[in-house]
C-alpha cells in the first residue's frame, strides 16, 4: 500500500467511519429488522414499498439542499464544519433506533430518513475535500483508498455485529433482537469516533466571505451554476450519465437484502453475503484505483457497469443462498471501483474553488436517482406480485448511464486515456 500523508489518512478515515452505517444499517440490519420486527404482520410486498419510499424521501431532502449547502461552504471555507454538523444529524437518529419497539415502523422510518439525510449531506463536503488532500495525478488512487478503508472498517464492525446476533449469549445479551438494537448504537459511536481524524488532520483554507453572507450569496451562486452547467457540456453529460448508473448501484445496495428476503432466502445467508462483499471490496477498490490510473477512470467505470448488468440478470434466476453469495462476491469486485472512479473523474472536471458546490450537484444526481430506483423496484414488486423481476428494471439505468458517459469529452488527457 502506498504511503499517504496524515491529511489523506484523516480524510479516508471518514469513509471508514460512515461505512458502518451503510453496511450495518442501510444494507444489513435495517431491512431485516424493518421487515421482521418493526413491520411484523405486514405483507412483504407492502413493507418493500415502505422501505423504498423511505429511501426515496431521504434522497429527495438532500436533492433540495445539497447544492446550496455546497455553495455556502465554498464561500465561507466551512466544509469541515458542515461535515461535522451533518455527521451529528446522522449519528443521533442511528443511536435512536435502539428505543423503537416492535411494530413501530413509522418511528423507524423517521429515524432512518434523518440518518440517511445526515450521511448524504456530510458526503457533499467529504467528497469536496478530496482536492484539499490530493494532487490531480493521485485523485484515482486516493479516492479508491477512501473507499477501500470504508469497506474494511464497515466490514469489521459489521462482522462484530453479526457475531453478536448469531450468539447473543456470548456477549451477555438476551436475544438477537437486543443484539441488533445494540448494533445500531455501535454504528453511531463508530461513525462519531472516526470522524475526528478528518476534523483534526485535514486543513481547509479560509473562504472569501463570512458564513452568514455566503449563505445569502449561495442562492445567487446556485442560479449561476445552473446556467453554467448548460455551457459546461462535459460536466452536464457526466452528471446525467452518473445520475442513471449510480441509481442502479445505490438501489442494489439499499434493496438487495429486502430482495433476498422476499424470495424466501435465509436472513443469515444474506447477512453473510454482505460481509463477503465488504472484505472483497477492500482490495478490489484499491485495485480499481490502479486500474483508473492505467486505463483511465471512464474505462474502469464501463467495466464495472457491465459486471453490474450481469449481476442484475443473474439475480432474476437466483434460487438459493449460495447464488446470493456468488452474486455478492461479484458485486464486491466492482462496487467500490465504480464509486471511487466516478468521484475522481468528476474531481478532475469541476471548476477550481467551487468543489463543494459542484460536488453538491454530484451528490444530488446520485440521491435524485435514488428517489427513482428504490421506488421503481418497490412498485414493480407490489404491482407484479413477483419480486424476482423487480431488479431487471435497473438494466435500463446501467445502459443509459454508460451511453451518456461515452459521450463525455475529456480533452485534457488526464480524465481518460
NORTA-V293808 format. One record per backbone hydrogen bond with DSSP energy under -1.0 kcal/mol. NH is the residue of the N-H (numbers start at 0). CO is the residue of the C=O. E is the energy in kcal/mol with one decimal. If there is no record, write none. Layout:
((NH;CO;E) (NH;CO;E))
This chain:
((8;4;-2.2) (9;5;-2.8) (10;6;-2.5) (11;7;-3.1) (12;8;-2.1) (13;10;-1.4) (14;11;-1.2) (15;11;-1.3) (16;12;-2.2) (17;13;-2.8) (18;14;-1.9) (19;16;-1.0) (20;17;-1.2) (21;17;-1.5) (22;18;-2.2) (23;19;-1.9) (24;20;-1.3) (25;20;-2.6) (26;21;-1.9) (27;22;-1.2) (28;23;-3.4) (29;24;-1.6) (31;27;-1.1) (32;28;-3.5) (33;29;-3.1) (34;30;-1.9) (35;31;-2.6) (36;32;-2.3) (37;32;-2.3) (38;33;-1.5) (41;38;-2.1) (46;42;-2.2) (47;43;-2.0) (48;44;-1.8) (49;45;-2.2) (50;46;-2.3) (51;47;-2.4) (52;48;-2.5) (53;49;-2.1) (54;50;-2.3) (55;51;-2.1) (56;52;-2.6) (57;53;-2.2) (58;54;-1.8) (59;55;-2.3) (60;56;-1.8) (61;57;-1.4) (62;58;-1.9) (63;59;-1.6) (64;60;-1.1) (65;61;-2.6) (68;64;-2.4) (69;65;-2.6) (70;66;-2.5) (71;67;-2.2) (72;68;-2.5) (73;69;-2.2) (74;70;-1.7) (75;71;-1.8) (76;72;-1.5) (77;72;-1.4) (81;77;-2.4) (82;78;-2.4) (83;79;-2.5) (84;80;-2.2) (85;81;-2.5) (86;82;-2.0) (87;83;-2.0) (88;84;-1.5) (89;85;-1.5) (90;86;-2.7) (91;87;-2.3) (93;89;-1.2) (94;90;-2.3) (95;91;-1.8) (97;94;-1.7) (98;95;-1.4) (99;96;-1.2) (102;36;-1.4) (103;100;-1.7) (104;102;-1.5) (107;103;-1.8) (108;104;-2.4) (109;105;-2.1) (110;106;-2.4) (111;107;-2.3) (112;108;-2.6) (113;109;-2.0) (114;110;-2.5) (115;111;-2.3) (116;112;-2.2) (117;113;-2.5) (118;114;-2.4) (119;115;-2.8) (120;116;-2.5) (121;117;-2.0) (122;118;-1.8) (125;121;-2.1) (126;122;-2.6) (127;123;-1.4) (128;124;-1.4) (129;126;-1.5) (130;127;-1.0) (131;128;-1.3) (133;129;-1.3) (137;134;-1.6) (138;135;-1.6) (141;137;-2.7) (142;138;-2.8) (143;139;-2.2) (144;140;-2.1) (145;141;-2.0) (146;142;-1.8) (147;143;-2.6) (148;144;-2.5) (149;145;-2.0) (150;146;-2.3) (151;147;-2.3) (152;148;-3.2) (153;149;-2.6) (154;150;-1.9) (155;151;-2.4) (156;152;-2.0) (157;153;-2.1) (158;154;-2.5) (159;155;-1.9) (160;156;-2.6) (161;157;-2.8) (162;158;-2.3) (163;159;-2.0) (164;160;-1.8) (165;161;-2.3) (166;162;-2.0) (170;167;-1.2) (171;168;-1.8) (172;167;-2.7) (178;174;-1.6) (179;175;-2.4) (180;176;-2.1) (181;177;-2.3) (182;178;-1.9) (183;179;-1.5) (184;180;-1.2) (185;181;-2.4) (186;182;-2.0) (187;183;-1.7) (188;184;-2.2) (189;185;-2.5) (190;186;-2.8) (191;187;-2.1) (192;188;-2.7) (193;189;-2.3) (195;192;-1.1) (198;194;-1.5) (199;195;-2.1) (200;196;-3.0) (201;197;-1.8) (208;74;-2.5) (213;209;-2.6) (214;210;-1.7) (215;211;-1.3) (216;212;-2.5) (217;213;-1.7) (220;216;-2.8) (221;217;-2.1) (222;218;-1.6) (223;219;-2.3) (224;220;-2.5) (225;221;-1.9) (226;222;-1.7) (227;223;-2.3) (228;224;-2.5) (230;227;-1.1) (231;227;-2.3) (232;230;-1.6) (235;231;-2.4) (236;232;-2.9) (237;233;-2.4) (238;234;-2.7) (239;235;-2.1) (240;236;-2.5) (241;237;-3.3) (242;238;-2.4) (243;239;-1.4) (244;240;-2.5) (245;241;-2.5) (247;243;-1.2) (248;244;-1.8) (249;245;-3.0) (250;246;-2.5) (251;247;-2.0) (252;248;-1.9) (253;249;-2.5) (254;250;-2.5) (255;251;-1.5) (258;254;-2.6) (259;255;-2.4) (260;256;-2.6) (261;257;-2.3) (262;258;-1.1) (263;260;-1.6) (264;259;-2.3) (269;265;-1.7) (270;266;-2.4) (271;267;-2.2) (272;268;-2.0) (273;269;-1.7) (274;270;-1.9) (275;271;-1.9) (276;272;-2.1) (277;273;-1.9) (278;274;-2.0) (279;275;-2.1) (280;276;-2.3) (281;277;-1.1) (283;279;-1.8) (284;280;-2.3) (285;281;-1.2) (286;282;-2.4) (287;283;-2.2) (288;284;-1.6) (289;285;-1.6) (290;286;-2.4) (291;287;-2.5) (292;288;-1.5) (293;289;-1.9) (294;290;-3.3) (295;291;-1.1) (299;295;-1.6) (300;296;-2.2) (301;297;-2.1) (302;298;-2.0) (303;299;-2.0) (304;300;-2.5) (305;301;-2.0) (306;302;-1.7) (307;303;-2.3) (308;304;-2.2) (309;305;-1.7) (310;306;-2.0) (311;307;-2.4) (312;308;-1.9) (313;309;-2.3) (314;310;-2.3) (316;313;-1.3) (317;314;-1.3) (323;319;-1.5) (324;320;-2.2) (325;321;-2.3) (326;322;-2.4) (327;323;-2.4) (328;324;-2.2) (329;325;-1.9) (330;326;-2.3) (331;327;-2.3) (333;330;-1.3) (334;330;-2.7) (337;333;-2.5) (338;334;-1.5) (339;335;-2.8) (340;336;-2.5) (341;337;-1.2) (342;338;-1.9) (343;339;-2.3) (344;340;-2.4) (345;341;-2.1) (346;342;-2.2) (347;343;-1.2) (348;345;-1.3) (349;345;-1.2) (353;350;-1.5) (357;353;-2.4) (358;354;-3.0) (359;355;-1.5) (360;356;-1.3) (361;357;-1.9) (362;358;-2.6) (363;359;-2.1) (364;360;-2.4) (365;361;-1.6) (366;362;-2.9) (367;363;-3.6) (368;364;-1.9) (369;365;-1.6) (372;368;-2.4) (375;371;-2.9) (376;372;-2.5) (377;373;-2.7) (378;374;-2.9) (379;375;-2.6) (380;376;-2.2) (381;377;-2.3) (382;378;-3.0) (383;379;-2.2) (384;380;-1.7) (388;385;-1.3) (389;386;-1.3) (391;388;-1.1) (393;390;-1.9) (394;391;-1.7) (395;392;-1.0) (397;393;-2.4) (398;394;-2.4) (399;395;-2.3) (400;396;-2.2) (401;397;-2.1) (402;398;-2.0) (403;399;-1.9) (404;400;-2.4) (405;401;-1.9) (406;403;-1.2) (407;404;-1.5) (412;409;-1.3))
